[in-house]
Amino acid sequence: MAFTRPTGKHRRPSRLTRKSANMAGVAALATTGVIGGLASPALAAGSDTSADAAHSVADTGLTQALVIGDSLADQIAAQAESQRQAAVKAEAARKAEAERKAEAEREARAAAEARAKKVREERAAKERAARAAERKRLNSYTLPVAGSVVTTGYNAGGSLWSSGSHSGVDFRAPSGSSVVSVGRGTVVEAGWGGAYGNNIVIRMNDGTYTQYGHLSSIGVSVGQAVTTGQQIGLSGSTGNSTGPHLHFEARTTPDYGSDMDPTAYLRAHGVSI
């Protein structure tokens, strides 16, 4: 009985056709840069040393596998490692730059804070100095008539005084000269004082008293607080007086008879006289 080979699309390709296809596939792989060997060395080389072996591969329908050579695999691995290292370096550089910027910002903040602290400290120092100067000024003493000199000293004797001696000192002061408080205190008397004419008595902050007599006018009132150098009246010649001047006393109480040396008193409070 005779057998015939099927025709048409069911016809198995000839060995020549399969070989040509395999060679074309290998050429295509080589063109794309993928170089390797076929699963079967004989097929990879394009040889057909055994018709049965070729027929067996074709009959089984197995796909021929390509294996990348060691050299290409090493190149790919090296390229991947190079890329990984480049990524690591880039990330390290990014982190280093971020840290540099953060450090610069920290330094800038620290410098700004240091400047602000210095400004605050300088301001505080100036304020302390100003307060100290003000306290010194307020607690300091001065002459009752600026630039004046004593014309009649303390305890000078004579018939001009009912007690027989001068209970204070007289400062030269033309009528209308400004009379100031020699220090800080509170006015305890302001008005007519008999022989003293218009007079003012001030209780000083240290507990002593000062008295200002023969004034032409009075500029303060009882209970009023006064500071060093504050004008309290104008000089004159009221009361028992031989002419314009300021009679000044330092006392231990507000009353007549408790007097002490006014010159020594002022010098003890730092006044040059």
FENBEL-V195741 format. One record per residue. N is the residue number from 1. PHI is phi in radians with two decimals (none if undefined). PSI is psi in degrees with one decimal (NA if undefined). D_FIRST is the distance of its C-alpha to the first C-alpha in Angstrom with 1 decimal. Layout:
n-><N;N>
phi-><PHI;PHI>
psi-><PSI;PSI>
d_first-><D_FIRST;D_FIRST>
This chain:
n-><1;2;3;4;5;6;7;8;9;10;11;12;13;14;15;16;17;18;19;20;21;22;23;24;25;26;27;28;29;30;31;32;33;34;35;36;37;38;39;40;41;42;43;44;45;46;47;48;49;50;51;52;53;54;55;56;57;58;59;60;61;62;63;64;65;66;67;68;69;70;71;72;73;74;75;76;77;78;79;80;81;82;83;84;85;86;87;88;89;90;91;92;93;94;95;96;97;98;99;100;101;102;103;104;105;106;107;108;109;110;111;112;113;114;115;116;117;118;119;120;121;122;123;124;125;126;127;128;129;130;131;132;133;134;135;136;137;138;139;140;141;142;143;144;145;146;147;148;149;150;151;152;153;154;155;156;157;158;159;160;161;162;163;164;165;166;167;168;169;170;171;172;173;174;175;176;177;178;179;180;181;182;183;184;185;186;187;188;189;190;191;192;193;194;195;196;197;198;199;200;201;202;203;204;205;206;207;208;209;210;211;212;213;214;215;216;217;218;219;220;221;222;223;224;225;226;227;228;229;230;231;232;233;234;235;236;237;238;239;240;241;242;243;244;245;246;247;248;249;250;251;252;253;254;255;256;257;258;259;260;261;262;263;264;265;266;267;268;269;270;271;272;273>
phi-><none;-1.61;-1.92;-2.09;-1.37;-1.07;-2.00;1.44;-1.22;-1.54;-1.40;-1.26;-1.08;-1.24;-1.04;-1.16;-1.13;-1.11;-1.11;-1.10;-1.16;-1.09;-1.14;-1.14;-1.11;-1.12;-1.07;-1.12;-1.12;-1.13;-1.12;-1.41;1.64;-1.73;-2.00;-2.91;-2.02;-1.28;-0.98;-1.78;-0.91;-1.10;-1.23;-1.05;-1.40;1.38;-1.62;-2.42;-1.25;-2.34;-1.15;-1.19;-1.12;-1.11;-1.12;-1.12;-1.09;-1.15;-1.19;-1.27;1.31;-1.22;-1.39;-1.29;-1.71;-1.79;-1.98;-1.21;-1.18;-1.05;-1.10;-1.18;-1.08;-1.11;-1.11;-1.11;-1.10;-1.14;-1.11;-1.09;-1.14;-1.09;-1.13;-1.10;-1.12;-1.11;-1.13;-1.09;-1.10;-1.10;-1.16;-1.11;-1.15;-1.08;-1.13;-1.10;-1.15;-1.10;-1.18;-1.07;-1.12;-1.11;-1.15;-1.10;-1.14;-1.10;-1.12;-1.12;-1.11;-1.09;-1.14;-1.12;-1.13;-1.12;-1.11;-1.10;-1.11;-1.09;-1.10;-1.10;-1.13;-1.12;-1.11;-1.10;-1.11;-1.12;-1.13;-1.11;-1.11;-1.15;-1.14;-1.11;-1.13;-1.18;-1.08;-1.10;-1.13;-1.19;-1.59;-1.43;-2.14;-2.55;-1.20;-1.24;-2.29;-1.03;1.26;-1.51;-2.29;-1.39;-1.77;-2.33;-1.43;-1.27;1.16;-1.08;-1.63;2.69;-1.39;-1.21;-2.02;-1.09;-1.47;1.59;-2.58;-1.42;-1.50;-2.60;-2.24;-1.84;-1.80;-1.13;-2.77;-0.95;-0.97;1.59;-1.17;-1.24;-1.95;-2.10;-1.25;-1.30;-2.85;-1.38;3.11;-2.30;-1.22;-1.97;-2.65;-2.67;2.85;-1.28;-2.18;1.16;-1.08;-1.40;1.12;-1.22;-2.42;-2.28;-2.12;-2.13;-1.47;-1.36;-1.16;-1.54;1.66;-1.54;-2.28;-2.18;-2.25;-2.25;-2.10;1.14;-1.25;-1.47;-2.69;-2.02;-2.00;-2.32;-2.32;-1.04;1.60;-1.37;-1.45;-2.24;-2.03;-1.03;1.44;-1.32;-1.17;-2.08;3.13;-2.15;-1.21;-2.90;-2.54;-1.44;1.36;-1.40;-2.51;-1.67;2.90;-1.01;-3.03;-2.00;-1.60;-2.15;-2.22;-2.03;-2.31;-1.60;-2.37;-1.32;-1.71;-1.03;1.72;-1.84;-1.25;-2.43;-1.08;-1.13;-1.13;-1.12;-1.05;-1.15;-1.11;-1.14;-1.77;1.51;-1.61;-1.46;-2.53>
psi-><132.9;141.3;142.9;148.9;135.6;151.2;169.1;-153.4;-16.6;2.2;128.3;136.3;150.6;164.3;-36.1;-40.6;-44.1;-41.5;-42.2;-38.6;-42.5;-43.5;-36.6;-39.3;-42.1;-42.1;-39.8;-42.1;-40.0;-37.4;-36.6;-3.6;3.0;112.5;131.7;-170.2;151.3;159.0;-34.8;115.6;-37.4;-42.7;-38.9;-36.0;-8.9;13.7;165.2;66.7;-22.1;117.4;-35.6;-39.8;-44.1;-41.7;-37.9;-44.5;-43.4;-40.3;-33.9;-21.9;13.1;140.2;134.3;127.7;142.6;136.7;122.5;135.1;158.4;-38.4;-45.9;-38.8;-41.2;-39.8;-43.2;-43.2;-40.9;-41.0;-42.4;-42.0;-39.7;-43.1;-39.9;-45.1;-38.1;-40.7;-41.3;-44.4;-41.8;-41.8;-40.6;-40.7;-40.7;-44.8;-40.6;-41.9;-41.1;-40.5;-39.2;-44.8;-41.7;-40.7;-40.3;-40.6;-40.8;-42.9;-40.3;-42.5;-42.6;-41.6;-41.3;-42.2;-38.7;-42.6;-43.7;-40.0;-42.0;-41.6;-43.3;-43.7;-41.8;-41.6;-44.1;-40.1;-42.0;-41.0;-41.3;-42.8;-40.3;-41.3;-41.2;-41.8;-39.2;-41.6;-41.6;-42.5;-44.1;-33.5;-3.3;169.9;159.8;171.7;147.3;-23.3;116.9;131.0;10.2;169.7;160.4;128.8;-28.4;123.9;175.8;139.8;16.3;137.8;160.0;167.9;-4.3;-20.3;135.0;-28.3;-8.4;-7.4;160.8;121.6;-0.8;-152.7;153.1;130.2;137.3;127.5;102.4;150.8;132.8;2.1;147.4;129.2;129.0;160.6;135.6;-14.3;-172.9;144.2;-166.1;133.0;126.0;-12.3;135.1;103.6;-158.2;134.5;35.0;-120.6;-23.7;-6.1;-144.2;120.3;160.2;137.2;131.1;130.9;116.0;160.6;-18.3;4.7;-6.9;177.4;146.1;147.0;141.1;117.6;167.8;29.0;148.6;-26.2;155.2;133.2;9.2;171.8;161.8;136.2;-10.0;134.7;139.2;157.3;169.0;128.4;0.0;131.5;132.6;-12.9;-172.7;143.6;157.4;-149.1;42.3;159.3;-155.4;94.8;143.6;-1.9;168.1;129.6;174.8;123.8;123.0;131.9;151.4;129.9;161.9;-18.3;172.1;-5.7;152.9;143.1;-8.4;27.2;156.8;168.6;111.5;-35.2;-46.7;-37.3;-50.5;-40.6;-36.8;-21.7;18.1;12.2;130.2;122.1;NA>
d_first-><0.0;3.7;6.7;10.1;13.6;15.8;18.7;22.4;24.5;21.8;20.6;21.7;24.3;23.6;25.6;28.1;28.7;29.4;31.6;33.6;34.1;35.3;37.7;39.0;39.7;41.6;43.6;44.4;45.7;47.8;49.3;50.5;52.2;49.9;48.9;46.9;43.9;40.5;39.7;37.5;39.7;36.7;35.9;39.7;40.1;37.2;35.4;31.9;32.4;29.3;26.0;25.1;28.5;28.1;24.7;26.2;29.1;27.0;24.7;27.7;29.4;32.8;35.5;37.0;40.7;43.6;46.5;49.9;51.5;54.8;56.9;56.0;56.5;59.9;60.8;59.9;61.8;64.7;64.7;64.7;67.5;69.4;69.1;70.1;73.1;74.0;73.9;76.0;78.5;78.6;79.3;81.9;83.6;83.5;85.1;87.7;88.6;88.9;91.1;93.2;93.8;94.6;97.0;98.6;99.1;100.6;102.9;103.9;104.6;106.6;108.6;109.3;110.3;112.6;114.2;114.7;116.2;118.5;119.6;120.2;122.2;124.2;125.0;125.9;128.1;129.8;130.4;131.8;134.1;135.2;136.0;137.8;139.8;140.6;141.7;143.8;145.3;146.0;147.4;149.4;153.1;154.9;158.4;159.8;160.8;158.5;160.2;163.5;165.9;168.4;171.9;173.5;172.3;171.9;175.1;177.3;180.8;183.2;184.9;182.0;180.2;181.6;180.3;182.0;178.7;175.6;172.8;170.1;169.6;170.1;167.5;168.6;167.1;168.4;168.6;165.2;163.2;159.9;160.3;157.1;156.2;156.1;153.1;150.9;152.7;153.9;157.1;159.6;162.6;162.9;166.2;169.9;171.0;174.8;176.1;172.4;172.3;168.7;166.7;163.2;162.3;158.7;157.2;155.0;151.7;153.1;155.7;158.6;160.5;161.5;164.2;164.8;168.2;170.3;167.3;167.9;164.8;162.3;158.6;157.2;157.8;158.1;154.7;152.9;150.7;151.4;149.6;150.9;152.4;152.3;155.4;157.6;160.7;163.0;166.0;169.6;173.1;173.4;175.5;178.0;176.9;178.8;176.0;172.3;170.2;167.8;169.0;166.2;166.3;163.9;164.6;163.4;164.0;164.3;168.1;170.9;172.2;168.8;168.5;167.1;167.1;164.9;164.5;163.3;161.0;159.3;158.9;157.4;154.7;154.0;156.2;158.1;161.7>
